[in-house]
Amino acid sequence: MKHLYFFIVLLLSMLLLSSKSYSQEGFPVLKGPYMGQQPPGMMAELFAPGIISKQGWELEGVFAPGMKEFYFTLDRSEYTNGPDKKFSPTVIGYRQHNNIWTKYIEFPRRGETAFSPDGKRMHMAEGYKDRIGEGWSERKSLGPMFDRKDWGIMRLTVSSQGTYVFDDYKSKDVIRISRLKDGKRQAPIKMGPAVNSGTYTAHPFIAADESYLIWDSKREGGYGDSDLYISFRQQDGTWGPAINMGDKVNSDKWEAYASVTSDGKYMLFNRGVDGRDVDIYWVDAQIIETLKPQ
């Protein structure tokens, strides 16, 4: 009986350690802001190399407003061996508590993660989750104006004024915009040619104050594959010409999914080759100011 007792205790200890190892997946102890990473300069660098950005497929890195939560998407099938391996995009969320970052949430991706500027809503394509205490509600629909079978929304971002900007891959890769007028949601309209030119136009990010819009597209004169572009809003409310974000951000590889941290200091984005080896990069957001027409 004594031996059986020790065996049970040992087994429970192993299971506990195994559970802890799985929940953190070998994640090291990281302390301080920005997931404990040394901030980049004006040339884009890998974000959290060997920790978040590993060999494989990591997408859509984004800090929630307040800078105490970080989310990214990976392909869970990378952790499943065998012939029945299936593509399984999964959102992983880490939270800073007592200055240490630990994993706290995981859920299947249904649309690309973006946040309202106040951090109270997590947008995912035509759906969203609302913050409830320390967690999130079930995914809800934005309604029939957006939840349409003839549209293919991947990413929807929102400004402080409630303006939605989103892509639509079912309509030959266009970007649409929907504003609030007197508190009423306006029907989305297709943005002009300054934004909707080239091919693979997608994944827009609108600044909280609507001063600029960043998206990715493959255009003549680019650096190779899809590049990141920016348009600044003009005094008359129109959008200025598309500006390639330059070789400090773009390369001959695929760049996409830009987002600027809520403190305005850094821009995160993806860079990869043929969708197989994709990593998260970041760069000082001052690069936006250098691109603004004088």
Secondary structure as GFF3:
##gff-version 3
##sequence-region A 1 294
A	DSSP	alpha_helix	2	24	.	.	.	ID=ss1
A	DSSP	beta_strand	30	31	.	.	.	ID=ss2
A	DSSP	three_ten_helix	34	36	.	.	.	ID=ss3
A	DSSP	beta_strand	45	46	.	.	.	ID=ss4
A	DSSP	beta_strand	58	63	.	.	.	ID=ss5
A	DSSP	beta_strand	69	75	.	.	.	ID=ss6
A	DSSP	three_ten_helix	76	79	.	.	.	ID=ss7
A	DSSP	beta_strand	89	97	.	.	.	ID=ss8
A	DSSP	beta_strand	100	108	.	.	.	ID=ss9
A	DSSP	beta_strand	113	115	.	.	.	ID=ss10
A	DSSP	beta_strand	121	124	.	.	.	ID=ss11
A	DSSP	beta_strand	127	132	.	.	.	ID=ss12
A	DSSP	beta_strand	135	136	.	.	.	ID=ss13
A	DSSP	beta_strand	140	141	.	.	.	ID=ss14
A	DSSP	beta_strand	156	158	.	.	.	ID=ss15
A	DSSP	beta_strand	164	168	.	.	.	ID=ss16
A	DSSP	three_ten_helix	169	171	.	.	.	ID=ss17
A	DSSP	beta_strand	174	178	.	.	.	ID=ss18
A	DSSP	beta_strand	180	181	.	.	.	ID=ss19
A	DSSP	beta_strand	184	185	.	.	.	ID=ss20
A	DSSP	beta_strand	189	190	.	.	.	ID=ss21
A	DSSP	beta_strand	199	206	.	.	.	ID=ss22
A	DSSP	beta_strand	212	218	.	.	.	ID=ss23
A	DSSP	beta_strand	227	232	.	.	.	ID=ss24
A	DSSP	beta_strand	243	244	.	.	.	ID=ss25
A	DSSP	beta_strand	254	260	.	.	.	ID=ss26
A	DSSP	beta_strand	266	273	.	.	.	ID=ss27
A	DSSP	beta_strand	277	284	.	.	.	ID=ss28
A	DSSP	alpha_helix	286	291	.	.	.	ID=ss29
###
